[in-house]
Amino acid sequence: MSRFGMYVKVTAKPGERDALVEILLEGEAAMQAMEECELYIVNVSDTESDAIWVTEVWNSPEAHRASLDHEDTKASIARAMPLIAGVESTTIRPVGGKGLRFRYPLRSLEKVLPPHKTGLPCKPTIRSKRS
């Protein structure tokens, strides 16, 4: 089963970024109770004063969708909406890296990435000893 992730850029209305960050961080407490949520990070931009980036990784797209039906999530969204000027999101499929435990060996990455992208040798290398 593939993981599901999102990068979400939330643009706050002018002067509302900090209040919106607080609401998003309150959501982190609910995420702790959801085993299916593997990563939930709220970031602020140093170059865009109203921008907030949220990084999420879930064990499946279904788990993410189900999280939106939780009462805590619905309440947080309702409180956040008046503070939001815009939202952009990109869905992602995490395949490796530091910070997440992956349940498959590195070699299985060949199924999702070409060999030159995995860092694995493309062909077996035979080295001979020279005398």
Helices and strands as residue ranges (DSSP letters): E 4-12, H 17-33, E 37-44, E 51-58, H 61-67, H 71-80, G 81-83, E 84-92, G 106-111, H 115-118
